[in-house]
Amino acid sequence: MIISVIKKSPVVIHQLFFLFAQLFILQMNGIGYSGTLAYVGIVSTFLAVMINLRWDIEIMVNNQLALHESLFDSSVTIILMTIIVLSLNIIVGSPLSIYIILSAIIISVHELLVSILFVQKKIYRYSLFRTIPAIALILFASFGLEADLIWPASFFISVLFLSIYFVSLFKKAITAVSIKRLKKIKFQHKFYAAITATTFSFFSALFVIIINYYYGTDYVGLWSNTIRIFNSLLIFLLGASLPFVLNIIRDKKTDSEKAKIFFYCWLSFCPLLILSFFLASNLGEYILSFFMTYDFEVSNVYLSYIVLIAIAISFVGSAQALYQGINKSILLLGMIFISASTGLIYFFNDSHSHSFNSLIEVFLISMSFLAVMVIVHLLFILIFKTNDSLK
């Protein structure tokens, strides 16, 4: 799976650019700047999921609509959800800064448009437009722009070029505007998938929010850069292979076939997972010291725990698309709520919760519990094929 993806497409290039950009910014601007950038990126990405209702994934796993119809439906969705998000933010006292909301809107549009490129099999263009934000990040950071500003600005550059590129598709979508077309937009299925994705995205973003609140941007930088450095190969290959996997899943008829493809993908990553854990647990502090002054009281053991948490987040995050493809998003949502409740109960009852290391333990327990529930359920589908008999 891994070798075939690398040979088949240059889609992995943008992953390298983002990794280089983040590490370059870390060395050039320091861990505080890097932590602020990570905070804005993670929170705005979570909000983007809410705004676009996972239409980017819907386009990849569902072939029932023409692309211009999907573009129209998703554009209406983004406009409506943006109004809702802005209104809610004002009602509750504007806890989210304008930079984060603006970044979320831009990212939601960006993910939508690049997913269309992938479905069109224009992989070189897909890779190019995914790479533009990484290059822009380096340029903006080099000029010393504020960290919370450069994230939305970098994606805006790519969206601007994408909008020009898709001008004819936009025109085709606009000409199809009618009351009849608006009535055909079905939000219920999208809401289930979006609520699940948003809940999990918030769940994982909550880790960063808690770290930022209790320990500040330096520890956010430690968290995000540990994941970035030791999980770079996994992030690199998952980002490259997942769109291909979703396209394969899109054409499969039964739930068990879709689950099998998903498991094959993750089984091929096992050597990388073992390597990442080994490096972090034995050489974590030493490797991190190459990129920053390491003066944190976080041992190699806890750095390896962060790596395991990141692996679980990546696994469940990629599973969202599978659950959307088999129309079981509501079930995944229930698992996420159970896991989140378990973690929150442990967090608030732990008398040692002021310790960053104990906080990592809470995150690890919660994410491991969630990942195990997902694996057990998918194995049940794969082995017993109960959902296939209902089709």
GISULWO-V159647 format. One record per backbone hydrogen bond with DSSP energy under -1.0 kcal/mol. NH is the residue of the N-H (numbers start at 1). CO is the residue of the C=O. If there is no record, write none. Layout:
NH,CO ; NH,CO
This chain:
5,1 ; 6,2 ; 7,3 ; 8,4 ; 9,5 ; 13,10 ; 16,12 ; 17,13 ; 18,14 ; 19,15 ; 20,16 ; 21,17 ; 22,18 ; 23,19 ; 24,20 ; 25,21 ; 26,22 ; 27,23 ; 28,24 ; 29,25 ; 30,26 ; 34,30 ; 35,31 ; 36,32 ; 37,33 ; 38,34 ; 39,35 ; 40,36 ; 41,37 ; 42,38 ; 43,39 ; 44,40 ; 45,41 ; 46,42 ; 47,43 ; 48,44 ; 49,45 ; 50,46 ; 51,47 ; 52,48 ; 55,52 ; 58,54 ; 59,55 ; 61,57 ; 62,58 ; 70,66 ; 71,67 ; 72,68 ; 73,69 ; 74,70 ; 75,71 ; 76,72 ; 77,73 ; 78,74 ; 79,75 ; 80,76 ; 81,77 ; 82,78 ; 83,79 ; 84,80 ; 85,81 ; 86,82 ; 87,83 ; 88,84 ; 89,85 ; 90,86 ; 91,87 ; 92,88 ; 93,90 ; 94,89 ; 101,97 ; 102,98 ; 103,99 ; 104,100 ; 105,101 ; 106,102 ; 107,103 ; 108,104 ; 109,105 ; 110,106 ; 111,107 ; 112,108 ; 113,109 ; 114,110 ; 115,111 ; 116,112 ; 117,113 ; 118,114 ; 119,115 ; 120,116 ; 121,118 ; 122,117 ; 123,121 ; 126,122 ; 127,123 ; 128,124 ; 129,125 ; 130,126 ; 131,127 ; 132,128 ; 135,131 ; 136,132 ; 137,133 ; 138,134 ; 139,135 ; 140,136 ; 141,137 ; 142,138 ; 143,139 ; 144,141 ; 145,140 ; 149,146 ; 150,146 ; 153,149 ; 154,150 ; 155,151 ; 156,152 ; 157,153 ; 158,154 ; 159,155 ; 160,156 ; 161,157 ; 162,158 ; 163,159 ; 164,160 ; 165,161 ; 166,162 ; 167,164 ; 170,166 ; 171,167 ; 172,168 ; 173,169 ; 174,170 ; 175,171 ; 177,174 ; 182,178 ; 183,179 ; 185,182 ; 191,187 ; 192,188 ; 193,189 ; 194,190 ; 195,191 ; 196,192 ; 197,193 ; 198,194 ; 199,195 ; 200,196 ; 201,197 ; 202,198 ; 203,199 ; 204,200 ; 205,201 ; 206,202 ; 209,205 ; 210,206 ; 211,207 ; 212,208 ; 213,209 ; 214,210 ; 215,211 ; 220,216 ; 221,217 ; 222,218 ; 223,219 ; 224,220 ; 225,221 ; 226,222 ; 227,223 ; 228,224 ; 229,225 ; 230,226 ; 231,227 ; 235,231 ; 236,232 ; 237,233 ; 238,234 ; 239,235 ; 240,236 ; 241,237 ; 242,238 ; 245,241 ; 246,242 ; 247,243 ; 248,244 ; 249,245 ; 250,246 ; 251,248 ; 252,249 ; 258,254 ; 259,255 ; 260,256 ; 261,257 ; 262,258 ; 263,259 ; 264,260 ; 265,261 ; 266,262 ; 267,263 ; 268,264 ; 270,267 ; 273,269 ; 274,270 ; 275,271 ; 276,272 ; 277,273 ; 278,274 ; 279,275 ; 280,276 ; 281,277 ; 282,278 ; 283,279 ; 284,280 ; 287,283 ; 288,284 ; 289,285 ; 290,287 ; 291,288 ; 292,288 ; 298,296 ; 303,299 ; 304,300 ; 305,301 ; 306,302 ; 307,303 ; 308,304 ; 309,305 ; 310,306 ; 311,307 ; 312,308 ; 313,309 ; 314,310 ; 315,311 ; 316,312 ; 317,313 ; 318,314 ; 319,315 ; 320,316 ; 323,319 ; 324,320 ; 325,321 ; 326,322 ; 328,323 ; 332,328 ; 333,329 ; 334,330 ; 335,331 ; 336,332 ; 337,333 ; 338,334 ; 339,335 ; 340,336 ; 341,337 ; 342,338 ; 343,339 ; 344,340 ; 345,341 ; 346,342 ; 347,343 ; 348,344 ; 349,345 ; 353,350 ; 355,352 ; 359,355 ; 360,356 ; 361,357 ; 362,358 ; 363,359 ; 364,360 ; 365,361 ; 366,362 ; 367,363 ; 368,364 ; 369,365 ; 370,366 ; 371,367 ; 372,368 ; 373,369 ; 374,370 ; 375,371 ; 376,372 ; 377,373 ; 378,374 ; 379,375 ; 380,376 ; 381,377 ; 382,378 ; 383,379 ; 384,380 ; 385,381 ; 389,385 ; 391,388
